[in-house]
Amino acid sequence: MNDPKTKLRRREFLLTLGAGGAATAAVLASPLARQAGTPAATAEPRSSIGYRASEHVRNYYRTAKV
């Protein structure tokens, strides 16, 4: 009923999962990853006008009513 190969496969899977998590944490903690994640200082700020209820949006709301 309890196959030793099945237990070994589970243990190998859990070991691999733990090693992968540790490797991911190491990469994210590295200085190179922190530099790549920060936006450039020379980037222009995005000019967003925000949400606008245009005619097609109002049409969608009208047709989507339940």
GROMACS elastic network, one bead per residue, 0.5 to 0.9 nm:
[ bonds ]
;  ai    aj funct       b0    kb
    2     5     6  0.87429   500
    2     6     6  0.76494   500
    2     7     6  0.79476   500
    3     6     6  0.53824   500
    3     7     6  0.67902   500
    3     8     6  0.89368   500
    4     7     6  0.51489   500
    4     8     6  0.62153   500
    4     9     6  0.86687   500
    5     9     6  0.61260   500
    5    10     6  0.86363   500
    6     9     6  0.50955   500
    6    10     6  0.62708   500
    6    11     6  0.86540   500
    7    10     6  0.51486   500
    7    11     6  0.62157   500
    7    12     6  0.86219   500
    8    11     6  0.50673   500
    8    12     6  0.61109   500
    8    13     6  0.85301   500
    9    12     6  0.50602   500
    9    13     6  0.60863   500
    9    14     6  0.86091   500
   10    13     6  0.50253   500
   10    14     6  0.61571   500
   10    15     6  0.84985   500
   11    14     6  0.51144   500
   11    15     6  0.60060   500
   11    16     6  0.84671   500
   12    15     6  0.50307   500
   12    16     6  0.60327   500
   12    17     6  0.84605   500
   13    16     6  0.51069   500
   13    17     6  0.60630   500
   13    18     6  0.85933   500
   14    18     6  0.61120   500
   14    19     6  0.85550   500
   15    18     6  0.51406   500
   15    19     6  0.61439   500
   15    20     6  0.85262   500
   16    19     6  0.50914   500
   16    20     6  0.60128   500
   16    21     6  0.85336   500
   17    20     6  0.51203   500
   17    21     6  0.61980   500
   17    22     6  0.86754   500
   18    21     6  0.51119   500
   18    22     6  0.62302   500
   18    23     6  0.86265   500
   19    22     6  0.50867   500
   19    23     6  0.61302   500
   19    24     6  0.85736   500
   20    23     6  0.50641   500
   20    24     6  0.61149   500
   20    25     6  0.85972   500
   21    24     6  0.50754   500
   21    25     6  0.61755   500
   21    26     6  0.86021   500
   22    25     6  0.51007   500
   22    26     6  0.61771   500
   22    27     6  0.87115   500
   23    26     6  0.50592   500
   23    27     6  0.62768   500
   23    28     6  0.86794   500
   24    27     6  0.51957   500
   24    28     6  0.62174   500
   24    29     6  0.85861   500
   25    28     6  0.51507   500
   25    29     6  0.60780   500
   25    30     6  0.86726   500
   26    29     6  0.51525   500
   26    30     6  0.62777   500
   27    30     6  0.52866   500
   27    31     6  0.86819   500
   27    32     6  0.83684   500
   27    33     6  0.67138   500
   28    31     6  0.81999   500
   28    32     6  0.85289   500
   28    33     6  0.56858   500
   28    34     6  0.72738   500
   29    32     6  0.85023   500
   29    33     6  0.69715   500
   29    34     6  0.73292   500
   30    33     6  0.55228   500
   30    34     6  0.66997   500
   31    34     6  0.50905   500
   31    35     6  0.62968   500
   31    36     6  0.87344   500
   32    35     6  0.52062   500
   32    36     6  0.63098   500
   32    37     6  0.87708   500
   33    36     6  0.51360   500
   33    37     6  0.62397   500
   33    38     6  0.89718   500
   34    37     6  0.52405   500
   34    38     6  0.66311   500
   35    38     6  0.56281   500
   35    39     6  0.85172   500
   36    39     6  0.77909   500
   38    41     6  0.87388   500
   39    42     6  0.85785   500
   39    43     6  0.73112   500
   40    43     6  0.55085   500
   41    44     6  0.82992   500
   43    46     6  0.88440   500
   44    47     6  0.87869   500
   48    51     6  0.89124   500
   49    52     6  0.80371   500
   52    57     6  0.83409   500
   53    56     6  0.80495   500
   53    57     6  0.56767   500
   53    58     6  0.63285   500
   54    57     6  0.52594   500
   54    58     6  0.62992   500
   54    59     6  0.86567   500
   55    58     6  0.51777   500
   55    59     6  0.61396   500
   55    60     6  0.86703   500
   56    60     6  0.61736   500
   56    61     6  0.86791   500
   57    60     6  0.50698   500
   57    61     6  0.62914   500
   57    62     6  0.86033   500
   58    61     6  0.50806   500
   58    62     6  0.61146   500
   58    63     6  0.86722   500
   59    62     6  0.50429   500
   59    63     6  0.62198   500
   59    64     6  0.85356   500
   60    63     6  0.51965   500
   60    64     6  0.59418   500
   60    65     6  0.87412   500
   61    64     6  0.51327   500
   61    65     6  0.64319   500
   62    65     6  0.58581   500
   63    66     6  0.84777   500
